[in-house]
């Protein structure tokens, strides 16, 4: 018996595994509940959801996220482990025979729970060298959309600080990788251009070699008859120099091609690391924002939230924060900032004379996108808002807001500078809301 790792994407972009595994219809899928004691039976630690929910459950989740479902084979007790690795879903069969479970012979685990517990501490590379990942994050049947479980403000604040720090660390790592990837991509392009130049140079030198070889024979024969050994030696030396130079150019090209191949492989690895970080960033951002919402709904002052977030309050523009009366923010009324089909010039006219942080959201000339126009240092700046399957945002991996209103509410308290160094501003004042007096 042997096992195979499948990638869900092989079955198409919609994640239909019908041609990958076995003929599913409205088959029910089981999720292991890891919060139960290990001595519980398998039947008592599963719950039922439909197959269509699997991709939604694992979409944008970090590497190491997993679930276990019924394999729907004729062998009762067989399961399939669905594991997130490298931004893809990997499907691994869990076999059951004679009361034992495992991925392949010999089956050594007394239960599925025991197997999962083992690989939560040990890498699956033990089973497959390409799966260097642990089963870190189970999709729990008790998992809820609301992740805030703490029941007092101090505990929630500490959790906010913890997730914010994790998010900051991941963001720095992503930015570092992005800078590395961009720089390396430029170098790769330069090397490809250099290789094209080498090819042209080699072609020229080869033509010169053929030409000199063809005409040299006549000259050498002539000088030999004349007894002019010096000229013969000069011709031969020039020909050898030409061939030597051609060899050097060819060797340089080969070395450059090898460097390019190595660098391209390194760049692909960097790209994979970036892609594996995106789900982490998205998940941490969602969790952090839920804690922020919880604290805002509890009426916690922004100054205290800033302390947990590590923001220096003495430099905070209090005009940006109205957290004690958060429900009364004009931002909640989309009519105060969404202007529909308005072009760039009309947006600038509407915002002219308003203070920094005054903004509007409009439909973009770019199909399927929106645009944010905002006053920064007295000038109107424009930036594209992308609409993706995951949500709205200014750039990957931050396209995660379920609505334009959620995006506006977030950037009411968070500067746009993280997306563009020249946009050190928050979405403070909707264009149709009352503006503060005496502010520019």
Secondary structure, 3 states (H helix, E strand, C coil): CCCCEEEHHHHCCCCCCCCCCCCCCCCEEEEECCCCCCCCCHHHHEEEEECCHHHHHHCCCCCCEEEEEECCCCCCCCEEEEEEECCEEEEEEEEEECCEEECCCCCCECCHHHHHHHHHHCCHHHCCCCCCCCCCEECCCCCCCCCCCCCCHHHHHHHHHHHHHHHHHHHHHHHHHHHHHHHHHHHHHHHHHHHHHHHHHHHHHHHHHHHHHHHHHHHHHHHHHHCCHHHHHHHHHHHHHHHHHHHHHHHHHHHHHHHHHHHHHHHHHHHHHHHHHHHHHHHHHHHHHHHHHHHHHCCCCHHHHHHHHCCCHHHCCHHHCCHHHHHHCHHHCHHHCEEECCCHHHHHHHHCCCCCCEEEEEECCCCCCEEEEEEECCEEEEEEEEECCCCEECCCCCCCECCHHHHHHHHCCCCHHHCCCCCCCCCCEECCCCCCCCCC
